[in-house]
Amino acid sequence: MDVSMLILKIIFGAFFCYAGFMHFKKPKFFNKFIPNFLPKRMVNYVFGAIEFLLGISLFFDQTFKNAALGIFILMTLFLPIHIWDLLKEKPAIGSKKLAIIRIPIQFLLMYLSYLMYLN
């Protein structure tokens, strides 16, 4: 694994561990992103655990490839929710500008996680 992939692995691992942990520490923040027709508490905790486990899994050679693929799938699943948020009058992320910025960031995360999977 080259240095750039190692750096990406560390950044993604730390980011997803932190994001997953925050689902448990500050669930109210994440609840506003979850559509009202879903059970917010359960969805929040399940996805928090998934994000944390995927982040941890990036740090181990045996699970790295599957974790990178899992992150790609997770980011793909989140994309419609981010688009839905963008189309709302008051986006949950806080502003239309942030909702717009989040879409290309989502594609970047998908691309980088796919690159990690290929390596």
Rosetta blueprint (number, residue, H / E / L):
1 M L
2 D L
3 V H
4 S H
5 M H
6 L H
7 I H
8 L H
9 K H
10 I H
11 I H
12 F H
13 G H
14 A H
15 F H
16 F H
17 C H
18 Y H
19 A H
20 G H
21 F H
22 M H
23 H H
24 F H
25 K H
26 K L
27 P H
28 K H
29 F H
30 F H
31 N H
32 K L
33 F L
34 I L
35 P L
36 N L
37 F L
38 L L
39 P L
40 K H
41 R H
42 M H
43 V H
44 N H
45 Y H
46 V H
47 F H
48 G H
49 A H
50 I H
51 E H
52 F H
53 L H
54 L H
55 G H
56 I H
57 S H
58 L L
59 F L
60 F L
61 D H
62 Q H
63 T H
64 F H
65 K H
66 N H
67 A H
68 A H
69 L H
70 G H
71 I H
72 F H
73 I H
74 L H
75 M H
76 T H
77 L H
78 F H
79 L H
80 P H
81 I H
82 H H
83 I H
84 W H
85 D H
86 L H
87 L H
88 K L
89 E L
90 K L
91 P L
92 A L
93 I L
94 G L
95 S L
96 K H
97 K H
98 L H
99 A H
100 I H
101 I H
102 R H
103 I H
104 P H
105 I H
106 Q H
107 F H
108 L H
109 L H
110 M H
111 Y H
112 L H
113 S H
114 Y H
115 L H
116 M H
117 Y H
118 L H
119 N L
